[in-house]
């Protein structure tokens, strides 16, 4: 298997991107850094926008969703929009508003399960905290990103001597009583809440009493890596779906001065249904598109002409065929790792793909010189969904659902193919050049 130096660099950049983004808020901040380095400037939703051809801009909503775009040279009514969507959130464990309790001299942190993680994979990992914290200020409050690089938390397994059937029945946790994360030992009569607050306050340089609220998740401190006989595979957390964010962002940054207006929309809360102001079910992308149209002087009729000429790619990771579990897959729909982007279809519209949009994406892959594959879920298994149907329905534009194949989706340590990431960047770049 030949892997080019370019693809190697792209994947190394992906691992750095993920490792810098242990929460949705960090993921948006990382995107901002990449965009600003490439000359993009930030817009504010509270201000009037003034846009012209060639402008490279982005806007953030709620700290965890971001839309970046390049205003194309061609009129919106003639070229339409080229949109790629992905999501910044991943399944996992979120810290509760008042999480700390003491048990046998040990401080535990209560958690909520966010989305559908494989809970067993969180056991015996080097976990820490990342997210955002609101602190008291003279003017009210300020929001700060925080991240602990060193392991701060752990979910130790129960010894096999007390769980003799774990290898036969699988590792299971009671979500209320057995998932709290161990933080440390209480010292000198310090209350559990203060034991939790103090490290955060020290990291932010404030008094513990000035911590008002937080949105924090447990993340795996182990950095991403390449593995395999030829280092042809990736292992990292949050490949679903930061790998798609990185691929789309890479394509946008390489777009130059496109003819059509090109837009990347990275939403939060996909893993829990997308119904939020920062989610795909909210108004974020339609608000940005309306402002693009307004700056171009389009009336209601021309806006509909613009949307009719647009195309949306929902980029979210796909299920790669697992050689150890062949019975889990639909015959004739084996999406192989390192064999190209996957077009995902579902007759019940869990994915937004139809025959026409699938053919259009196949043409883009041909243009980019990369292979592509097709995937459908087993009929007797429930199929996951994406932002694709949500955005397509709200905007009324043709849409396709695609993704790079991966293993262990929703594990704290997922795997994918090195070649596939390069293939996806090439295919999405072709979409912006279309």
N, C-alpha and C positions, 0 to 999 in steps of 0.2 A: 504494500500500500504506500503510494507516494503522497506525501504531504508537503505542500510548498512552504517556503519561508513566509510568504504573505499570510497564509492560513495560520501558521504557527503564531505569528505576531497578533493576528486577530483574536485568537483564542487566549493568548497570554493577556491581552488587553481586556477580554471578557472576564477572566479570573480576577484581575485587579478591580474591575468595575463592580463585580459582585462583592468582593471582600471589603470594598469601601462603602457598601450599601446594606448594612445589617437590618434596616427597617425601611418601610416605605418612604419615610421622611428623609432618611439618608439617601435613598435611591434618587429622589428628586434633586437633592443637593448635588449628588454626583453628576446627574444629567446637566444641571446648571453649570457646573465646572467645565464640562466638555463643550457645552454650547458657547459659553463665554470665551473660552480659549479659541473657538472657531469664528468669533466675531459676531455672534448673536447677542442681541440686547433684550432686556426684560421689559415687558409691558405690565401695567397695573390695571386690574379690572375696574377700579374706581375712577380711572381717568379716561379722557377721550383719546381715541387712537387715530393716528394719521399714518397711513401706509401707502407705499408706492412699489412698483415693480422692482424686484431685487432685494427688498428688505428681508432681513433674517431676524426673526423675533421669537420670543416665547413668553408664556404666561403660566403662573402657578396658581392652583386653587387648593386651599386647605392644607398646604404644605406637603401633600402626598400625591397630588396629581399634577401633571404638567403637559402642556401642548406647545410644540415648537413648529414653526412653519417658515417657508421661503415663499414670498410672493412671486409668482411666475411672470414671465414676459408676455404671455398670451392672455387675452381677455378671458375672464372666468366663464362667460357664457359660451365661449367657443371651446375651451380646453377642459373646463370643469376642474375638479379637485382630485388629487391623488392622496389618499389617506391611509395610514397604517396605524392600527391600534394595538395596544398591549396593556399589561397591568403591572403595578409596582408592588402589590401585596403578595404574600405567600402564606400558606397554612402554618400554624404554629401555636405557641402558648403566649397569651397576653397577661400582663400583671394586673391584678384587680386594683380598684381605687384605694382600698385599705387592705393591703395584702398580708401584713406581717402578723404572725402569731408564734407563740412559744410552745414547744412540746418537748419535755424532758431536757430543758436547757438548750435546745436547738431552735433557731429561728427559721421558720418556714414561710414561704411566700405563696399565697393563694393565686391561682391562675384561672383564666378562662380559655377554653379551647377555641381558637379562631380558625374557621373553615374546617377542612377535613384532613388534618395531618395523620401520618402513620405514627401513632403515639409511642409505640415501642421503640422507635428509632431515637427518641429523645433520652432514653435511659443511658446512663454511664457515659455521657458526652460532656465535654468541657464547655459549659454554657456560661453566658454572661448577659448583660442587659444593654439594650439599645433602643433609642426612640427619642421622644421629645418631652420636655418638662416645662411647665409654666411656673415662673418664680415671681414673687412679689417685688414690685418696684415702687418708687415714689409716684409714678404716673398710673399705677394700677398693676399691670403684669407684663412680663416679656417671655417669649418662647425661646427655649434653647435646645439645640440638639445635644444629646449625650450618648456616649458609648464607652463601655469598659472593655479594653482590649484583652485584659487577663481574665481567666475563668473566675467567675464570682458565684456561680450557682451549679447545682448538680441534682440529678434525679437518680439516686443509687438504686440498683436492682435489689430485689429480695433474693437472698441466697437460695440456691436450688434445693438445699436441705429443708427449706420451709415452703417450697413451691415445686414439689417433685414432678409434677406433670407439665411444667412449663414448655418442655420441648415437644410434647405431644399436643397440647391444647393451645399453645401460643402465649405470648406475653400480653397480659391485659392489665389495664389500670382502671380503678374506679376514679372517674374524673373529679369527684369532689374530695375524696379522702386520701387518695394515693398519688395524685399529681402535684401537690405543692412541692416547690423546689427548695432545697436546703441552702440556706445562706450563710449561717455561721453560729457560733456559740454566744450566748448572752454573757456579758462581762460586767462585773462591778454593779450589778443591779440594774443595768441599762434595759429599758423596755424594748420589746421586739420592734415596735414602730420606729424608735430612734435608731436601732441597729440597722434598719433598712434605709432610713432617710440620710444618715450621716455620710456614707460613701458618695451618694449622689450630690449632697450639698457640698462636700469637700471638692468634688470634681468640678463643680460649677462656681466655687468660690463664694458661696452664700451660706447663710444660717439655715440649719435644718427646718426651722419654723417658717422660713420663707418659701419652702416648696409648696405650691398650691395644688397643682394637679399634674398628672402625667399620663402618657400613652407609651408604654414600654413593652417590648417583647423579649423573650429569651431567644438568644441566637447562639449558634455553634461557632466557637472561636477558631476552630481548625480552618486554615486557609484552603482555598481550592487548589487542585493539583491535576496533573495529567497522569494517566496510568495506561497499562497495557504493554504488550510485547514491543510495540512500536510507538508507545505513548500516543495512541490514537483515540483515547477516550478522555473525557473530562469528569472529574468528581468535585462537587461543590454543593453548598446549600443554595436554595432559591433559583436554580436553573429555570424552574417554573415560577415566575415567568421573566426574570431579569435577563435571561439569554435572549428572549425576543425583544425586550426593550433595547438591549445593546445592539442587536442586529439592525433594528429599525433606525436607531440613532446614528449608527455608523453609515447607513445608507443615506440618511438625510445630510450628514456632514460631508458626504462625497458628492452630493447632487449638483454643486456649483450654482449655476444660474439656469434653472429648468424652465421649460416652456410653460408647463402647467404649474399651478400653485400646489406645493407639496407640504404635507402636514403629518406630524407624528403626535398621537394622543395616548398618553400613558395614564391610566386610571387607577384609582384605589378601589378596594372592597369587591373586586371580582370574585374572590373566594367565598364571599358571604352574600352574593346576590346582586351586587352593583347598585343597589338602591340607596344612593346617598348623593350629596352635593358634589363629592369628588369622584363618584362612581360613574360608570358608563350609562347607568339609568338616569343620571341627572342631566342638567342642561349644559354642562361645560362645553362639549364639542359643538353643539348647535349654537350656543352663544358666540363662540369664537368664529364660526362660519358666518353667522349673521353679521358680525362686525366686519369681517373680510368683505362680504357682499356690500355692506353699507358704505365702506370706504371706496369701493369700486363704483358706487352710484347705481347699483342694480335695484330695480323695482321688484315687486313681488313676482311678476311674470318672469323676469330675467333670473331671479334666484332659483326658480324651479327649473329653468333651462340649465343653469349651472349644475344643480344636483343631478339632473338626468344624464349629464355627461361625466359624472364623477364615478370613482371606483374606490371601494374600501376593502382593505386587507386586514382581517383580524388575525394577529400573529400570537399564537399561544402554543405551548409545547404539546407534542403528540406522543401517543403510546408506542414505544418501540417494541418490536417482537422480541420476547424473552425466550431463549432456547431451553430454559429449565421449566417453563410453564406453557408449552405450546397449546394446551387445551383452552387457555384463557382467550384465545384470539379467533376472530372470524376467518374461515378459510378464504384464501385468495386475497386477503387484505393484510398481509404481513408487512408492516413498515419497518424496514431494517435500519439499524443504526449505521451511520456513515454511508447511507445510500441516497441522501437527498431530502429536500423539503417534502412534507406530507400534506396532501389536500384532504381535509376531514369532511365527511359527508354524513348526514343523518336525515332520514325521511321525515322525522317528526320535528325538524327545525331546531334541534339542539345545537346544530351548527348552521351557519348562514349560507353555506355553499349550495349552488345549483349547477346544473350541467353547463350552462353558459359561463358562469364565473369560474368554474373549475377549468374549462377550456382556456379561458383568458389567462389564468395563472400558469397553465401548462405552456402557453405561448411565451410568457415572460421567462420561464425557466429555459425554454429553448433559446430565447434571445440572449440569456446570460450564460448559456453553455453549461447548465447544471442539470442533473437528473431530478426527477420528482416522483413521488409515490402517492398512492391513494389509500385511505383508511376508512373503514366502517367498523363500528363496535359489534360485538356478538349480540344477536337479537335477544337472547335471554338474559342479558346483563344491562343494568341501567347505564345510560350514557351521560357523561358529564356535559357541561355546556360552557360557553365563552361569552365574551362581550359582543361577538359577531351578530347574533340575531337581535340583540338589544339596540345596537347602534344602527344596523340596517333598517330596523323597523322605525326608529325615531327620525332618521334622515330620509328614508325612502330611496336609498341608492343601492346599486348592485354590490354584493359583498361575497367574499370567499373566506373560509376559515382554513388556516394553514399553520404548520408548526414543525419544529425539528423533532425527530424521534428521540425518546429518552427512556431510561429505565428508572424504576423506583420513584415515580412521580408522587409527590407529597411526603417523601421521606425527608429527614433532616439532612441527608447526604444523598443527593441524586447523581445520576450519571447520564452522559450523552456523548455524541461523537464529535471529534475535532473537525472532520471534513464537513459535517452537516452545518456547523456554524458558519464556515466560509461560504458554503452553498447558499445559506439563507441570506446572508449579507448581499451576495451577488444577485439573487432573485429580487430582493426588495429594492436594490439599486436600479434594476431594470424597470421596476414599477414606477419609480420616480422619474425615469428617463422616458417613459412611455408617452 
